[in-house]
Amino acid sequence: MQVITLNEEKFRHHRVCPIKKPLVLAFGYFDGVHRGHQGLIQQAQHYAKQHDALTAVVTFWPNPNVMLGKTVEAGAITPVQMKERVMAHYGVDVLITVEFSTWVQKLAPHEFLERLFAQFPVAAVVVGFDFRFGKDGKGNADLLADFPYPVHVIPEIQYQNEKISSTVLRTEIHQGQISHVNHMLGRAYEVCGVVMNGLQNGRKLGYPTANLALQEAYVLPATGVYAVRIYVFGQWYQGMANVGHAPTIRRDELTGSLGNTHEPLIEVNIFDFDATIYGESVRVQFIERIRPEQKFIGVEALKQQLASDKETIRQYFSELINS
């Protein structure tokens, strides 16, 4: 997949990107790249075959709604690097990220499209029924009809008679409704980070953990214990993760994502694994929430609960594999 970033300079000077084959452009913010987004991409791929073209997704960064003060965002479902990986997984040929600067956000809808279309050989355009763009969000599918390209407007895509949206996903991730989130995503919710040195408390308890420093700002799941899969050294392992603040044992020297001591820490005990992985980049997929985080009266009570959690999660994975 080819990745292109359109910054303000390229918009101002109409710099043409070196792509020879025509593109079918699918527009949206695509946070989560959930089943609704996937439907939009699939339609773009369908029209790309008709036009002998490539499928291109046009997205934005940072989140336009945050820049415009319409919402307060504490992380993304799919930050930039994750979005690139997921788009490639779903067969997108070209990912075009528009840097949503103050100058870009002030462009009138028609001017925004003129400057964008001047960059590429456009074959067709695909948008969702509620897509808005340009200054004050006044641009819509009707405005696209002013340009000499076929425009395909995709109606709302539901999953099991339920509307899927990034807003709904964000809420359910915060609530720990991971199983339902994964159904709406069509894959497991995932975060990426680097394993950092910790206090070794997990090892002292008999449950060594990989303490994750997230390198991008993700939407974090509700605090609690989760069944997870972790990708390290080119292989997936089962494990259990605690997302939280370690209320039973102090974590003064530990930091959460992006070094923030106020955010929950993600600690993963990897099953059937014994290797030093400090400094390694890993991927963690959340499969199911087992229980909320809680404070125990002492270390022994915590150890007993961890043993119970591990058995519960092993049984969960066994049933999942055999179902």
Secondary structure, DSSP 4 states (H G I P E B T S, - for coil): -EEEEE-HHHHHHTPPP---S-EEEEES--TT--HHHHHHHHHHHHHHHHTT-EEEEEEEES-HHHHTTS---SSBSS-HHHHHHHHHHTT-SEEEEEE--HHHHTS-HHHHHHHHHTTS-EEEEEEETT--BSGGG-B-HHHHTTSSS-EEEEPP-EETTEE--HHHHHHHHHHT-HHHHHHHHTS-EEEEEEEE----HHHHHT---EEEEESS-BPPPPSEEEEEEEEETTEEEEEEEEEE--SSS--TT---GGG-TTSPEEEEEETT-----TT-EEEEEEEEEEE-----SSHHHHHHHHHHHHHHHHHHHHHHHH-
